[in-house]
């Protein structure tokens, strides 16, 4: 699938939907770094689309890059604050960062 969507993106560089498909092909092929690059390209082409940032946040969280995940989720919320999943992701990322910085979960510190 990577080859297919890579070729289609090269033929249609402004088609952000094809770039999403390429990003998912990279992700499910195990190439998270390239998936994030493809998602960033979607964000550049379609700046009003919050979903590339939401998906980038998920990849960052999977790699335990919590600062990146929280930052990306905040970008998604800034674009579209009506997506409950973004708020949930931000809450989970913020909580994970707090747990890691404290060494244990302490609600009074959140």
Phi, psi and omega in degrees: 000327180302311182299318181299307184286331175298315178296318179294322178294320178296326178283332185227068188297339181267001181275099184291335178293320176295323179294325174299314180298320177296318179301316179292325177297316177299312183302307183287345173274357178091013182252072185297322181300315180289327177298316179295322177297317179295321178293322177297324176296321177298314180299324179291321182281322183237074187297342177273002181263116183280338188297326177302321179291322177299316179290324176297322179297320179297316179297316179299317179296319178301329180266012179059033175259077191289325177298316177297316182300314180295317179299315180294321180292325176296323177296318179299315181294324178298329180277317181216100183276002182266003181265109183300324182299327178294318179293320176298314179298319178296317178297316179295318180295318179296319178296316180298317178299318180295318179298315182293324181284332180267340182087344175202164182278122178225101186303329181294343179270348183280000000 
